[in-house]
Amino acid sequence: MRRLVPLGVFCIGAAALAGCGGGGSSPAAAPALPGTNQSAASSARSSDYGQGLASGRFAHVCDAVPAGEASCHAIIRTDTGVGRSPQGKAGSNATSPSGYGPAQLQGAYSLPASTTTNTVAIVDAYDDPNLESDLGVYRSTFGLPPCTTANGCFKKVNQNGVQGSYPKSNASWGQETSLDVDMVSANCPSCHILVVEANSASFANLGAGVNAAAKLGAVAISNSYGGSESSGESTYAPNYNHPGIAVTASSGDSGYGAQSPASFNTVVATGGTSLTLSGTTRVDETVWSGAGSGCSAYELQQTWQNPYNSGCTKRIIADVAYDADPNTGVAVYDSFAYRGQTGWLVFGGTSVASPAIAAIYALASNTSATTYPASYTYANKASLHDVTSGSNGSCTVAYLCNGEVGYDGPTGLGTPNGIGAF
């Protein structure tokens, strides 16, 4: 039996293990969840992550995992939605969405309307039997066009790329998958969605899913999970090496410290922020304290990172970032109940960032078929919002764990400001 990580424990620091990260016809009204428009308030929200975990207000969706496996990086707000938190605290009965929806996210990051039908792949472990119908609820509630198997927009396959014969179901990973498809929908409503369900959370099976997504024509592949770096990770790195395809990976939800696959130098590592809006206008953005960052112990840097690598001898994490603070979380619909939480839920974590950034790469369609999309982003960094404040922990080289002018570890080059960097 797997050991569960106590959800009151907040892991932070270079030695933190990835297992701490696991365990209609018109748009809905703007959510009430995210609060004021002041930078100080944004910093306060970002810094209370550990307190939120300890009190049961936030919870890791996925459990701790052994070496060779990955834990999903979704963080749920347990004070919204139906049911009780893991600590037994009652939740509210949420029959309508709270948290940021498509209009807020598109406005915050200046995303254009588009009719592209580029395919964004989501690679997750296990099966979510309710996924397509839940996606329908999300899209209809926010006034997005249907995305179904019947109209060719939605497709679900196993790790071999075959429809049917899906793996066993798992409700915690089901919440992760619902979050992922909703974030693709929010950021690129016209994109097609390919969901690849791996047989388990092993890197071998998840990597097989990435390869299947690439063979099926995805222009971007999201991986909202991670595990501790190890000397054996080179075994799995080739599965994430697909030039011309934007392979994104969450940087982690345990603060300063490197994880894979975000550490692989062929992926776009997605960090996290605390995002403050006024309506649909971005007012402020700071480092989210849970966002992973740091230096890989094993993976070499790519040449496009050379100007920023004074604090590392190898690959730096992250490359770009997106809203990930559960205090400024996103609305998700999921009917596959886990820990009593079902229906309209609010999520944070760098699991929000990975599918969102993958969708933005697909929306932009700027990258060459023979180069790594990250190199294009580094060459066009002026088309990003620079995030210059906040921290995700303690580090010996300040920019690796603190928001700074220009590149920093937790948010990389910054957050989207249109699609020019993608």
C-alpha positions as CSV (number, residue, x, y, z in Angstrom):
1,M,0.0,0.0,0.0
2,R,1.3,3.4,-0.8
3,R,2.1,5.8,2.0
4,L,0.1,9.0,2.0
5,V,1.8,12.3,2.6
6,P,0.2,14.1,5.5
7,L,-1.5,17.1,3.8
8,G,-0.5,19.4,6.6
9,V,3.2,19.1,5.7
10,F,4.6,21.8,3.4
11,C,7.8,20.7,1.7
12,I,10.1,23.4,0.6
13,G,13.8,23.5,-0.2
14,A,16.2,21.8,-2.5
15,A,15.9,18.5,-0.9
16,A,12.1,18.4,-1.0
17,L,10.8,15.2,-2.6
18,A,8.3,15.3,-5.4
19,G,6.1,13.0,-3.4
20,C,5.1,15.9,-1.3
21,G,3.3,17.2,-4.4
22,G,1.0,14.2,-4.6
23,G,-1.4,12.6,-2.7
24,G,-25.1,27.2,-21.6
25,S,-25.1,29.8,-24.1
26,S,-23.5,32.6,-22.2
27,P,-20.4,32.9,-20.0
28,A,-20.8,32.5,-16.2
29,A,-20.4,35.6,-14.0
30,A,-17.0,36.6,-12.9
31,P,-15.9,34.5,-9.9
32,A,-15.9,35.8,-6.3
33,L,-13.0,33.8,-5.2
34,P,-9.9,35.9,-6.0
35,G,-9.8,39.1,-3.9
36,T,-8.3,42.5,-4.0
37,N,-6.2,44.3,-6.6
38,Q,-3.2,45.2,-4.5
39,S,0.2,43.8,-4.9
40,A,0.6,43.3,-1.1
41,A,-2.5,41.2,-1.1
42,S,-1.2,39.1,-3.9
43,S,2.1,38.5,-2.0
44,A,0.2,37.5,1.1
45,R,-1.9,35.0,-0.8
46,S,1.1,33.5,-2.4
47,S,2.9,33.1,0.9
48,D,0.2,31.3,2.8
49,Y,0.4,28.1,0.8
50,G,1.9,26.1,3.7
51,Q,-0.7,27.4,6.1
52,G,-3.4,26.4,3.7
53,L,-2.2,22.9,3.4
54,A,-1.9,22.5,7.2
55,S,-5.4,23.8,7.8
56,G,-6.9,21.7,5.2
57,R,-8.0,24.7,3.0
58,F,-5.8,23.3,0.2
59,A,-5.0,19.7,-0.5
60,H,-2.7,17.8,-2.9
61,V,-4.9,15.7,-5.2
62,C,-2.3,12.9,-5.7
63,D,-0.5,10.9,-3.1
64,A,3.2,10.3,-2.5
65,V,4.8,7.9,-4.9
66,P,7.9,5.7,-5.0
67,A,11.0,6.3,-7.2
68,G,10.2,5.8,-10.9
69,E,6.7,7.2,-10.6
70,A,5.2,10.6,-10.9
71,S,2.6,12.5,-8.7
72,C,0.1,14.8,-10.3
73,H,0.5,18.5,-9.5
74,A,-3.1,19.6,-8.9
75,I,-3.9,21.5,-5.7
76,I,-7.6,21.6,-4.8
77,R,-9.4,24.2,-2.7
78,T,-11.3,22.2,-0.1
79,D,-13.3,25.2,1.1
80,T,-15.3,25.1,-2.1
81,G,-17.2,22.3,-3.7
82,V,-19.3,19.5,-2.3
83,G,-18.1,17.3,0.5
84,R,-15.3,17.5,3.1
85,S,-11.6,18.1,3.1
86,P,-9.2,15.3,4.0
87,Q,-9.1,16.7,7.5
88,G,-12.9,16.3,7.8
89,K,-13.7,20.0,7.4
90,A,-17.0,20.6,5.6
91,G,-17.0,22.2,2.2
92,S,-19.7,24.4,0.7
93,N,-22.2,23.3,-1.9
94,A,-20.9,24.8,-5.1
95,T,-23.5,24.5,-7.9
96,S,-21.9,27.2,-10.0
97,P,-18.3,28.0,-10.8
98,S,-15.9,29.9,-8.6
99,G,-12.3,30.7,-9.6
100,Y,-11.1,32.1,-12.8
101,G,-12.9,31.1,-16.0
102,P,-12.0,31.4,-19.7
103,A,-12.8,35.1,-20.0
104,Q,-10.6,36.1,-17.0
105,L,-7.7,33.9,-18.2
106,Q,-7.9,35.1,-21.8
107,G,-8.1,38.7,-20.6
108,A,-5.3,38.4,-18.1
109,Y,-2.9,37.0,-20.7
110,S,-4.2,39.0,-23.8
111,L,-5.0,35.8,-25.7
112,P,-6.6,36.4,-29.1
113,A,-9.6,34.7,-30.5
114,S,-8.7,32.0,-33.0
115,T,-10.3,29.3,-35.1
116,T,-7.2,27.0,-35.1
117,T,-8.0,23.3,-34.7
118,N,-4.4,22.4,-33.7
119,T,-4.4,19.4,-31.3
120,V,-3.2,19.7,-27.7
121,A,-2.5,16.4,-26.0
122,I,-3.0,15.8,-22.3
123,V,-1.0,12.9,-20.9
124,D,-2.1,11.6,-17.5
125,A,-2.3,8.3,-15.6
126,Y,-5.4,6.1,-15.4
127,D,-8.9,6.5,-16.8
128,D,-11.5,9.2,-16.0
129,P,-14.8,7.6,-17.2
130,N,-16.7,10.9,-16.9
131,L,-14.2,13.1,-18.7
132,E,-16.0,13.9,-22.0
133,S,-19.4,14.7,-20.3
134,D,-17.7,16.8,-17.6
135,L,-15.8,18.7,-20.3
136,G,-19.2,19.4,-21.9
137,V,-20.5,20.9,-18.7
138,Y,-17.5,23.2,-18.4
139,R,-17.7,24.4,-22.0
140,S,-21.4,24.9,-22.1
141,T,-21.4,26.8,-18.8
142,F,-18.8,29.3,-20.1
143,G,-20.3,29.6,-23.6
144,L,-17.5,27.7,-25.4
145,P,-18.3,25.5,-28.5
146,P,-18.9,21.8,-27.9
147,C,-15.8,19.6,-28.0
148,T,-16.9,16.0,-28.5
149,T,-15.9,12.7,-30.0
150,A,-18.8,13.0,-32.4
151,N,-17.7,16.4,-33.8
152,G,-14.0,15.3,-34.0
153,C,-12.8,17.8,-31.4
154,F,-12.2,15.3,-28.5
155,K,-10.4,12.0,-28.6
156,K,-9.4,9.7,-25.7
157,V,-6.8,6.9,-26.2
158,N,-4.7,4.6,-24.1
159,Q,-0.9,4.9,-23.9
160,N,-0.6,2.9,-27.1
161,G,-2.7,5.5,-28.9
162,V,-5.7,3.2,-29.2
163,Q,-9.3,4.2,-28.4
164,G,-10.9,1.8,-26.0
165,S,-9.2,-0.7,-23.6
166,Y,-8.6,2.1,-21.2
167,P,-6.7,1.6,-17.9
168,K,-8.4,1.3,-14.6
169,S,-10.1,4.4,-13.3
170,N,-8.6,6.6,-10.6
171,A,-10.5,9.5,-9.1
172,S,-7.6,11.6,-7.9
173,W,-5.9,11.5,-11.4
174,G,-9.4,12.0,-12.8
175,Q,-9.5,15.4,-11.1
176,E,-6.1,16.2,-12.6
177,T,-7.3,15.2,-16.1
178,S,-10.5,17.3,-15.8
179,L,-8.3,20.3,-14.8
180,D,-6.1,19.8,-17.8
181,V,-8.8,19.6,-20.4
182,D,-10.6,22.6,-18.9
183,M,-7.4,24.6,-19.1
184,V,-6.9,23.8,-22.7
185,S,-10.5,24.8,-23.4
186,A,-10.1,28.1,-21.5
187,N,-6.9,29.2,-23.3
188,C,-7.6,27.8,-26.8
189,P,-11.3,27.1,-27.2
190,S,-11.1,26.0,-30.8
191,C,-8.2,23.6,-30.2
192,H,-8.8,19.9,-30.5
193,I,-8.1,17.9,-27.4
194,L,-6.3,14.5,-27.3
195,V,-6.3,12.7,-23.9
196,V,-3.7,9.9,-23.5
197,E,-4.4,7.7,-20.5
198,A,-1.3,5.8,-19.3
199,N,-1.7,2.5,-17.5
200,S,-0.1,3.8,-14.4
201,A,1.9,6.8,-13.0
202,S,5.2,5.2,-13.8
203,F,7.6,7.3,-16.0
204,A,7.8,4.4,-18.4
205,N,4.0,4.4,-19.0
206,L,3.6,8.1,-19.0
207,G,6.5,8.4,-21.4
208,A,4.9,5.9,-23.7
209,G,1.8,8.2,-23.6
210,V,3.9,11.2,-24.7
211,N,5.3,9.2,-27.6
212,A,1.8,8.1,-28.6
213,A,0.6,11.8,-28.5
214,A,3.4,12.8,-30.8
215,K,2.6,10.1,-33.3
216,L,-1.0,11.1,-33.3
217,G,-0.2,14.6,-34.5
218,A,-0.3,16.8,-31.4
219,V,1.4,20.2,-31.7
220,A,1.7,20.5,-28.0
221,I,1.7,17.9,-25.2
222,S,1.0,18.7,-21.6
223,N,2.5,16.8,-18.6
224,S,1.0,18.0,-15.3
225,Y,3.1,15.7,-13.0
226,G,6.5,15.1,-11.7
227,G,8.8,13.1,-9.5
228,S,12.2,13.3,-7.8
229,E,15.2,13.6,-10.0
230,S,17.5,10.6,-10.1
231,S,20.5,9.3,-11.9
232,G,18.3,6.9,-13.8
233,E,16.1,9.6,-15.3
234,S,18.0,9.6,-18.6
235,T,16.2,6.3,-19.3
236,Y,12.9,8.3,-19.7
237,A,14.2,11.6,-21.1
238,P,14.0,10.4,-24.8
239,N,10.3,10.0,-24.5
240,Y,10.0,13.8,-24.0
241,N,12.3,14.7,-26.9
242,H,10.1,15.8,-29.8
243,P,11.5,18.7,-31.7
244,G,8.8,20.9,-33.2
245,I,6.3,19.9,-30.6
246,A,5.7,22.0,-27.4
247,V,6.2,19.4,-24.7
248,T,5.3,21.2,-21.4
249,A,5.9,20.0,-17.9
250,S,4.8,21.3,-14.5
251,S,7.7,22.6,-12.4
252,G,6.2,21.2,-9.1
253,D,4.2,22.4,-6.1
254,S,6.8,21.9,-3.3
255,G,8.7,25.2,-3.7
256,Y,12.4,25.5,-4.5
257,G,13.8,22.2,-5.9
258,A,14.1,20.4,-9.2
259,Q,11.8,17.7,-10.5
260,S,11.6,15.7,-13.7
261,P,10.2,15.7,-16.4
262,A,10.4,19.5,-16.0
263,S,14.2,19.1,-15.7
264,F,14.5,17.5,-19.1
265,N,16.1,20.1,-21.4
266,T,13.8,19.2,-24.3
267,V,10.6,20.4,-22.5
268,V,9.1,23.7,-21.6
269,A,9.1,23.8,-17.7
270,T,6.1,25.8,-16.5
271,G,6.3,27.6,-13.2
272,G,3.6,29.3,-11.2
273,T,2.3,32.7,-10.1
274,S,-0.3,34.4,-8.0
275,L,-2.5,36.4,-10.4
276,T,-4.6,39.4,-9.4
277,L,-7.3,40.6,-11.8
278,S,-9.7,43.5,-11.9
279,G,-12.5,42.0,-14.0
280,T,-10.6,40.5,-16.9
281,T,-7.6,42.8,-16.6
282,R,-4.3,41.7,-15.2
283,V,-3.4,44.0,-12.3
284,D,-0.5,42.2,-10.6
285,E,1.4,38.9,-10.6
286,T,4.0,37.6,-8.2
287,V,5.8,34.3,-7.7
288,W,3.6,31.6,-6.2
289,S,5.4,30.2,-3.2
290,G,4.7,26.6,-4.2
291,A,6.2,26.8,-7.7
292,G,9.1,24.5,-8.3
293,S,12.4,25.9,-9.6
294,G,16.2,25.3,-9.4
295,C,19.0,23.5,-11.0
296,S,18.9,20.0,-12.5
297,A,21.4,17.7,-11.0
298,Y,21.7,15.7,-14.2
299,E,20.4,17.4,-17.3
300,L,22.6,19.7,-19.4
301,Q,21.4,23.2,-20.3
302,Q,20.5,24.2,-23.8
303,T,22.3,27.1,-25.5
304,W,19.3,29.4,-25.2
305,Q,19.6,29.3,-21.4
306,N,23.3,30.3,-21.4
307,P,22.7,34.0,-20.5
308,Y,20.8,33.0,-17.4
309,N,22.9,30.1,-16.1
310,S,25.3,31.9,-13.7
311,G,23.8,30.0,-10.7
312,C,23.6,26.5,-12.3
313,T,26.1,24.2,-14.0
314,K,23.2,22.4,-15.7
315,R,19.6,23.0,-16.8
316,I,17.6,25.7,-15.0
317,I,13.9,25.4,-14.1
318,A,11.5,27.1,-15.1
319,D,11.1,28.5,-18.6
320,V,7.8,30.3,-18.4
321,A,4.9,30.6,-15.9
322,Y,1.2,30.9,-15.5
323,D,-1.3,31.4,-12.6
324,A,-1.0,28.5,-10.2
325,D,-1.8,29.9,-6.7
326,P,-5.0,28.1,-5.3
327,N,-5.9,31.4,-3.8
328,T,-6.3,32.7,-7.3
329,G,-7.4,29.4,-8.6
330,V,-9.3,28.3,-11.7
331,A,-12.8,26.8,-12.1
332,V,-13.0,23.2,-13.0
333,Y,-16.0,20.8,-13.4
334,D,-15.5,17.2,-12.3
335,S,-18.2,14.7,-11.4
336,F,-15.9,11.7,-10.7
337,A,-15.9,12.3,-6.9
338,Y,-12.7,12.0,-4.9
339,R,-12.6,12.6,-1.1
340,G,-16.2,13.8,-1.4
341,Q,-15.3,16.7,-3.7
342,T,-17.4,16.8,-6.9
343,G,-19.0,19.2,-9.3
344,W,-17.6,22.7,-9.6
345,L,-14.2,22.9,-7.9
346,V,-11.3,25.3,-7.7
347,F,-7.8,24.2,-8.4
348,G,-4.3,25.7,-8.3
349,G,-0.8,24.1,-8.7
350,T,1.5,24.1,-11.6
351,S,-0.9,21.6,-13.1
352,V,-2.8,24.7,-14.2
353,A,0.2,26.1,-15.9
354,S,1.3,23.1,-18.0
355,P,-1.9,22.6,-20.1
356,A,-2.5,26.3,-20.3
357,I,0.9,27.0,-21.8
358,A,0.6,24.0,-24.1
359,A,-2.7,25.5,-25.3
360,I,-1.1,28.8,-25.9
361,Y,1.7,27.3,-28.0
362,A,-1.0,25.6,-30.1
363,L,-2.9,28.8,-30.3
364,A,0.2,30.6,-31.6
365,S,1.6,28.0,-34.1
366,N,4.8,30.0,-34.4
367,T,7.4,27.3,-33.8
368,S,9.4,25.5,-36.4
369,A,8.9,21.8,-37.0
370,T,12.6,21.1,-36.4
371,T,13.4,23.3,-33.4
372,Y,12.5,23.1,-29.8
373,P,9.6,25.5,-28.9
374,A,11.5,26.7,-25.8
375,S,14.2,28.2,-28.0
376,Y,11.6,30.4,-29.8
377,T,10.3,31.6,-26.4
378,Y,13.8,32.6,-25.2
379,A,14.3,34.5,-28.5
380,N,11.0,36.4,-28.1
381,K,11.0,37.0,-24.4
382,A,9.9,40.6,-24.9
383,S,6.4,39.3,-25.5
384,L,6.1,38.1,-21.9
385,H,5.0,39.7,-18.6
386,D,8.1,39.9,-16.4
387,V,7.3,38.8,-12.8
388,T,9.6,40.6,-10.4
389,S,8.5,39.9,-6.8
390,G,7.8,37.0,-4.5
391,S,9.7,33.9,-3.5
392,N,9.4,30.1,-3.4
393,G,11.9,29.3,-0.7
394,S,15.6,29.7,0.2
395,C,18.5,29.4,-2.2
396,T,22.1,30.4,-2.3
397,V,21.7,32.2,-5.6
398,A,18.9,34.7,-5.3
399,Y,17.4,34.6,-8.8
400,L,16.8,30.8,-8.6
401,C,14.1,31.2,-5.9
402,N,13.0,34.9,-6.1
403,G,11.1,36.9,-8.6
404,E,13.6,39.4,-10.3
405,V,13.8,41.7,-13.3
406,G,14.5,39.4,-16.3
407,Y,14.9,35.7,-15.8
408,D,14.2,34.0,-12.5
409,G,13.7,30.4,-11.4
410,P,10.1,30.3,-10.2
411,T,8.6,32.1,-13.3
412,G,11.3,31.7,-15.9
413,L,11.1,34.5,-18.5
414,G,7.6,35.4,-17.3
415,T,4.0,34.9,-18.2
416,P,2.1,35.2,-21.5
417,N,1.4,38.7,-22.9
418,G,-0.3,37.6,-26.0
419,I,1.1,34.8,-28.2
420,G,4.3,36.5,-29.5
421,A,6.6,34.4,-27.4
422,F,4.9,31.1,-28.3
